[in-house]
Amino acid sequence: MTFIKTTEQESNYTNLEDMTISEIISSINKEDITVPLAVQTALPQIEHLIEQVVIKLKKGGRLFYIGAGTSGRLGILDASECPPTFGVPYNLVIGIIAGGDQAIRKAVENAEDSTTQGWLDLIEYNISSNDVVIGIAASGTTPYVISALRHCNEQGITTGCITCNSQSPLALTAKYPIEVTVGPEFLTGSSRMKAGTAQKLILNMITTASMIQLGKVKGNKMVDMQLSNNKLVKRAINMIMSELHISEAEASVLLNKYKNVRDSITNGRK
């Protein structure tokens, strides 16, 4: 089967510079609507990977995302949201980007082309077979990511990937690939658009489903969230009020004492 990089194919639109703003955003929106449908076709693959993530996390392992450019940044974004949302340690879900932390803001030249650095970056975290590594690359051809997963496979470390090209080298390397073919971008080759949106949707699924399976959610509430600002404190108080059927003042007393929604509810019932 010939590998065709659909993320690099010619846009379905041309003469973009002649479009009005209305035409531009309407066209982008038309393309974006197709993304959730593309993700839907990959739900079985997504489920299989999440099952592996849950198994490893329940055994004390960690989840790693590794990518370059937009893909790397999206992995870091998802990882960074887990502690405040679910109250888990910052070293449970870890995002790694080619070129290091400086690449989060500014592109690092040739970083994604290295066939050795990805594995070296993982080694810094004492990665082991207890962990899961998910490579993220819209193209599915990023050497930094592919080589890292190959080393992981050799070491018996569970590997998955998120890519937007079917039968890509990355998908063929990962043990649990997720392939979401979103087709050509509105702006030819700009995979930060539909491909990036698809990756973000999938990342949302992976960590949210995993954390629910780990017991970090009660009902539909983030009972282990970090109370890092006034908005979240207010949300916490409302959760306690709703769960225990008590006044705002009583809920505030519990929260001030136990500093956590789950503990406040548990002790409030005693």
Salt bridges, closest charged atoms under 4 A:
GLU31 OE1 - LYS194 NZ 2.76
ASP131 OD2 - ARG62 NH2 2.87
GLU154 OE1 - HIS151 ND1 3.75
ASP224 OD2 - LYS216 NZ 3.27
ASP224 OD2 - ARG262 NH2 2.77
GLU243 OE2 - ARG269 NH2 2.70
GLU248 OE2 - LYS234 NZ 3.26
